[in-house]
């Protein structure tokens, strides 16, 4: 397995190199001039040319690209054109926010989707199955932005159960120094129960809105895989031996049905870590998705290039972890 892991890691290099070329080219193909966007439409041509020279945008494209790659090799991703903050600092602050939201959304998807799929498979072709799959169909069909706004209206404006936006209350943010920039975890590390509870309250609605579609996909995949496994001979043998239904389902059937589910979970989690633009925008969640969106809108080349490269790296690494996890569920799988 070690040799396989190392080969996959080495394979990341040409993939990320190709992605960097594509992103660099596509970003510069977007209509609009960053210098003009920064200074406004009434800026003089001399001022625009000066800003372009200061940012290096007047240099040949190949020279700009190799300068960018050289910066990556040194660990320097550049500086945001508009905020003048190093990209790495923004990334350190925003990626933990997306990671925290993605973990919460995936936990919701797993805790609801897998039991729902198992229940539908065990009670196949009954009312329970129909209701479970109807819930999954609604979940995968419901637009995230619509669900987010409805939840904010019902649970923030009408009932005031959950806060409408942001990651933590303004009152608590003053004087609180985060460690990892994941506020729930930081509250635990600081032994601050108030911050933990407030962070959880702010996390509930965006996590549910973001995790609804993965939940529906996981439920449908779990049902499909479980139905196939439950029809196998070894399941009938286990039942013939007198094993209770719970043991047959959880010990014999579920483990063998998990491989396709793991694949779906990995792809979904990689997508969540890529940054949910709509969810982060609706709930004012300062994560990677909203950061890249703002960078595209402002023609902030360093932000967009570095953000997309980070997203690609995360997606590839998550897929690698999923591949390696197959052997944990099926001992017959060996990596040579």
C-alpha positions as CSV (number, residue, x, y, z in Angstrom):
1,X,0.0,0.0,0.0
2,X,2.9,2.4,0.7
3,X,4.2,2.1,-2.9
4,X,0.7,2.7,-4.2
5,X,0.3,5.7,-2.0
6,X,3.6,7.2,-3.1
7,X,2.8,6.7,-6.7
8,X,-0.5,8.5,-6.3
9,X,1.2,11.4,-4.5
10,X,3.8,11.7,-7.3
11,X,0.9,11.7,-9.8
12,X,-0.5,14.8,-8.1
13,X,2.4,16.9,-9.5
14,X,1.5,16.8,-13.3
15,X,-2.3,17.1,-12.4
16,X,-1.8,20.2,-10.4
17,X,0.7,21.6,-13.0
18,X,-1.9,21.1,-15.7
19,X,-4.6,22.7,-13.6
20,X,-2.4,25.7,-12.9
21,X,-2.0,26.3,-16.7
22,X,-5.7,26.0,-17.3
23,X,-6.7,28.3,-14.5
24,X,-4.0,30.9,-15.4
25,X,-5.3,30.9,-19.0
26,X,-9.0,31.0,-18.1
27,X,-8.6,33.7,-15.5
28,X,-7.0,36.0,-18.1
29,X,-9.6,35.2,-20.6
30,X,-12.3,36.7,-18.3
31,X,-13.3,40.1,-19.8
32,X,-12.2,43.1,-17.7
33,X,-9.0,44.7,-16.5
34,X,-8.2,44.3,-12.8
35,X,-6.5,47.8,-12.8
36,X,-9.6,49.3,-14.4
37,X,-11.9,47.5,-11.9
38,X,-9.8,48.7,-9.0
39,X,-9.6,52.4,-10.1
40,X,-13.1,52.7,-11.5
41,X,-14.4,53.7,-15.0
42,X,-13.3,57.3,-14.6
43,X,-9.7,56.6,-14.0
44,X,-7.2,58.1,-16.4
45,X,-5.2,55.9,-18.8
46,X,-2.0,56.9,-17.2
47,X,-3.2,55.7,-13.7
48,X,-4.4,52.4,-15.2
49,X,-1.1,51.8,-16.9
50,X,0.8,52.6,-13.7
51,X,-1.3,50.1,-11.7
52,X,-0.8,47.4,-14.4
53,X,3.0,48.0,-14.3
54,X,3.0,47.8,-10.5
55,X,1.1,44.5,-10.5
56,X,3.2,43.1,-13.4
57,X,0.2,42.8,-15.7
58,X,2.1,44.6,-18.5
59,X,4.6,41.7,-18.7
60,X,4.3,38.9,-21.3
61,X,1.9,36.1,-20.2
62,X,4.5,33.4,-20.1
63,X,6.7,35.6,-17.8
64,X,3.7,36.1,-15.5
65,X,3.0,32.4,-15.4
66,X,6.5,31.4,-14.6
67,X,6.7,34.1,-11.9
68,X,3.5,32.6,-10.4
69,X,4.9,29.0,-10.5
70,X,8.1,30.2,-9.0
71,X,6.2,31.8,-6.2
72,X,4.3,28.6,-5.5
73,X,7.5,26.7,-5.3
74,X,8.7,29.2,-2.6
75,X,5.4,29.0,-0.8
76,X,4.4,32.5,-1.9
77,X,0.9,32.5,-3.6
78,X,1.0,36.3,-4.1
79,X,-1.0,39.2,-2.7
80,X,-4.6,40.0,-3.3
81,X,-4.9,42.9,-5.8
82,X,-7.7,44.5,-3.9
83,X,-7.2,43.8,-0.2
84,X,-3.4,43.8,-0.5
85,X,-3.4,40.9,2.0
86,X,-1.2,37.9,1.2
87,X,-3.2,35.1,-0.3
88,X,-1.8,32.6,2.2
89,X,-3.2,34.6,5.1
90,X,-6.7,34.8,3.6
91,X,-6.5,31.1,2.8
92,X,-5.5,30.2,6.4
93,X,-8.5,32.1,7.6
94,X,-11.1,31.0,5.1
95,X,-10.3,27.3,4.5
96,X,-10.9,26.3,8.2
97,X,-14.3,28.0,7.9
98,X,-15.2,25.9,4.8
99,X,-13.7,22.7,6.5
100,X,-15.9,23.3,9.6
101,X,-19.0,23.8,7.5
102,X,-18.2,20.7,5.3
103,X,-17.7,18.5,8.3
104,X,-21.0,19.5,9.8
105,X,-22.8,19.1,6.5
106,X,-21.3,15.7,5.9
107,X,-22.2,14.5,9.4
108,X,-25.8,15.6,8.8
109,X,-25.8,13.7,5.4
110,X,-24.3,10.5,6.9
111,X,-26.4,10.5,10.1
112,X,-29.6,10.9,8.0
113,X,-28.8,9.4,4.7
114,X,-27.3,6.0,5.7
115,X,-30.1,5.0,8.2
116,X,-32.7,6.3,5.7
117,X,-31.2,4.1,2.9
118,X,-30.9,1.1,5.2
119,X,-34.5,1.4,6.3
120,X,-35.7,1.8,2.7
121,X,-33.8,-1.4,1.7
122,X,-35.0,-3.5,4.6
123,X,-38.6,-2.4,4.1
124,X,-38.4,-2.5,0.3
125,X,-41.5,-1.9,-1.7
126,X,-43.5,-0.8,1.4
127,X,-44.8,2.6,2.4
128,X,-41.6,3.1,4.5
129,X,-39.5,2.7,1.3
130,X,-41.7,5.0,-0.7
131,X,-41.6,7.7,2.0
132,X,-37.8,7.4,2.4
133,X,-37.1,7.7,-1.3
134,X,-39.6,10.6,-1.6
135,X,-37.6,12.4,1.1
136,X,-34.4,11.7,-0.8
137,X,-35.9,12.9,-4.1
138,X,-37.1,16.1,-2.5
139,X,-33.6,16.6,-1.0
140,X,-31.7,16.2,-4.2
141,X,-34.2,18.3,-6.2
142,X,-34.5,21.3,-3.8
143,X,-32.3,24.3,-4.8
144,X,-29.8,25.1,-2.1
145,X,-30.4,28.9,-2.3
146,X,-34.2,28.5,-1.9
147,X,-33.8,26.1,1.0
148,X,-31.4,28.4,2.7
149,X,-33.7,31.5,2.4
150,X,-36.7,29.5,3.5
151,X,-34.8,28.3,6.6
152,X,-33.6,31.8,7.4
153,X,-37.2,33.1,7.1
154,X,-38.7,30.3,9.3
155,X,-36.0,29.8,11.9
156,X,-34.4,33.2,12.1
157,X,-37.0,35.8,11.3
158,X,-40.2,34.2,12.4
159,X,-39.2,32.0,15.3
160,X,-35.7,33.4,16.1
161,X,-34.4,29.9,17.0
162,X,-31.1,30.2,15.0
163,X,-29.0,33.3,14.1
164,X,-29.5,34.3,10.5
165,X,-25.9,34.6,9.3
166,X,-22.2,34.8,10.2
167,X,-20.1,32.2,12.1
168,X,-20.3,33.7,15.6
169,X,-22.1,36.5,17.3
170,X,-20.4,39.9,17.1
171,X,-20.4,40.2,20.9
172,X,-18.4,37.0,21.3
173,X,-16.0,37.7,18.5
174,X,-14.4,40.6,20.4
175,X,-11.7,39.4,22.7
176,X,-11.9,35.8,21.5
177,X,-8.7,34.6,19.8
178,X,-9.2,31.6,17.6
179,X,-6.6,28.8,17.4
180,X,-7.6,26.9,14.3
181,X,-10.3,29.3,12.9
182,X,-12.9,26.6,13.4
183,X,-14.9,28.3,16.1
184,X,-16.6,25.2,17.6
185,X,-13.3,23.5,18.0
186,X,-11.6,26.6,19.2
187,X,-14.3,27.0,21.9
188,X,-13.5,23.5,23.1
189,X,-9.8,24.1,23.1
190,X,-10.3,27.4,25.0
191,X,-12.8,25.7,27.4
192,X,-15.4,28.3,26.4
193,X,-18.8,26.7,26.4
194,X,-20.5,29.9,25.4
195,X,-18.5,30.1,22.1
196,X,-19.1,26.4,21.5
197,X,-22.8,26.7,21.8
198,X,-23.0,30.0,19.8
199,X,-20.8,28.4,17.1
200,X,-23.1,25.4,16.9
201,X,-26.2,27.6,16.6
202,X,-24.6,29.5,13.7
203,X,-23.6,26.2,12.1
204,X,-26.9,24.3,12.1
205,X,-28.8,26.0,9.2
206,X,-25.9,26.3,6.7
207,X,-24.9,22.7,7.5
208,X,-28.4,21.4,6.8
209,X,-28.8,23.5,3.7
210,X,-25.4,22.3,2.3
211,X,-25.8,18.7,3.4
212,X,-29.3,18.1,2.0
213,X,-28.2,17.1,-1.5
214,X,-25.4,14.8,-0.3
215,X,-27.8,13.3,2.2
216,X,-30.3,12.4,-0.6
217,X,-27.6,10.9,-2.8
218,X,-26.1,8.9,0.0
219,X,-29.6,7.6,1.0
220,X,-30.4,6.5,-2.6
221,X,-27.0,4.8,-3.0
222,X,-27.2,3.1,0.3
223,X,-30.6,1.7,-0.5
224,X,-29.5,0.5,-4.0
225,X,-26.3,-1.2,-2.6
226,X,-28.1,-2.7,0.3
227,X,-30.9,-4.2,-1.9
228,X,-28.3,-5.9,-4.0
229,X,-26.4,-7.3,-1.0
230,X,-29.5,-8.5,0.8
231,X,-30.3,-10.7,-2.2
232,X,-26.9,-12.6,-2.0
233,X,-26.6,-16.2,-0.9
234,X,-24.5,-15.5,2.2
235,X,-27.2,-13.3,3.6
236,X,-29.8,-16.1,3.2
237,X,-27.3,-18.5,4.8
238,X,-26.9,-16.1,7.7
239,X,-30.6,-15.9,8.2
240,X,-30.9,-19.7,7.9
241,X,-28.4,-20.1,10.7
242,X,-30.9,-18.2,13.0
243,X,-29.0,-14.9,13.3
244,X,-31.2,-12.0,14.3
245,X,-32.1,-9.4,11.7
246,X,-30.0,-6.7,13.4
247,X,-26.9,-8.8,13.2
248,X,-27.5,-9.7,9.6
249,X,-28.1,-6.1,8.6
250,X,-25.3,-4.4,10.5
251,X,-22.6,-7.0,10.5
252,X,-23.0,-8.9,7.3
253,X,-24.9,-6.7,4.8
254,X,-23.9,-3.2,5.6
255,X,-20.1,-3.7,5.5
256,X,-20.3,-5.3,2.0
257,X,-22.6,-2.6,0.8
258,X,-20.4,0.3,1.9
259,X,-17.9,0.4,-1.0
260,X,-20.1,2.4,-3.5
261,X,-21.4,4.5,-0.6
262,X,-17.8,5.4,0.4
263,X,-17.2,6.6,-3.2
264,X,-20.2,8.8,-3.1
265,X,-19.3,10.2,0.3
266,X,-15.7,11.0,-0.8
267,X,-16.9,12.8,-4.0
268,X,-19.5,14.7,-2.1
269,X,-17.1,15.7,0.7
270,X,-14.6,16.8,-1.9
271,X,-17.3,19.0,-3.4
272,X,-18.2,20.4,-0.1
273,X,-14.6,21.3,0.7
274,X,-14.4,23.0,-2.6
275,X,-16.6,25.7,-1.1
276,X,-20.3,26.1,-1.4
277,X,-20.7,29.5,-3.1
278,X,-24.5,29.7,-2.7
279,X,-24.6,28.5,0.9
280,X,-21.7,30.7,2.0
281,X,-23.2,33.7,0.3
282,X,-26.7,33.3,1.8
283,X,-25.4,32.7,5.3
284,X,-22.5,35.2,5.1
285,X,-20.1,32.4,5.8
286,X,-16.5,33.6,5.0
287,X,-15.2,30.4,3.4
288,X,-13.4,29.4,0.2
289,X,-16.4,29.4,-2.1
290,X,-17.4,33.0,-1.4
291,X,-13.7,34.0,-1.5
292,X,-13.2,32.7,-5.0
293,X,-16.5,34.2,-6.1
294,X,-15.4,37.6,-4.9
295,X,-12.1,37.2,-6.6
296,X,-13.7,36.4,-9.9
297,X,-16.1,39.3,-9.6
298,X,-13.1,41.7,-8.8
299,X,-10.8,40.1,-11.4
300,X,-8.4,39.3,-8.5
301,X,-6.0,37.0,-10.3
302,X,-3.9,35.7,-7.4
303,X,-7.0,34.9,-5.3
304,X,-8.8,33.0,-8.1
305,X,-5.7,31.1,-9.2
306,X,-4.7,30.1,-5.7
307,X,-8.2,29.3,-4.6
308,X,-8.9,27.0,-7.6
309,X,-5.5,25.3,-7.1
310,X,-6.4,24.7,-3.4
311,X,-9.8,23.3,-4.4
312,X,-8.2,20.9,-6.9
313,X,-5.6,19.7,-4.4
314,X,-8.3,19.0,-1.8
315,X,-10.4,17.1,-4.3
316,X,-7.5,14.9,-5.4
317,X,-6.4,14.2,-1.9
318,X,-9.9,13.3,-0.8
319,X,-10.2,10.9,-3.7
320,X,-6.9,9.3,-2.7
321,X,-8.1,8.8,0.9
322,X,-11.3,7.2,-0.4
323,X,-9.3,4.8,-2.6
324,X,-7.1,3.8,0.4
325,X,-10.2,3.3,2.6
326,X,-11.6,0.6,0.4
327,X,-9.2,-2.0,2.0
328,X,-10.6,-1.2,5.4
329,X,-14.1,-2.4,4.4
330,X,-13.1,-5.2,2.0
331,X,-10.0,-7.2,3.0
332,X,-9.9,-8.8,-0.5
333,X,-8.8,-5.5,-1.9
334,X,-5.0,-5.2,-1.9
335,X,-2.8,-2.4,-3.3
336,X,0.3,-3.6,-5.1
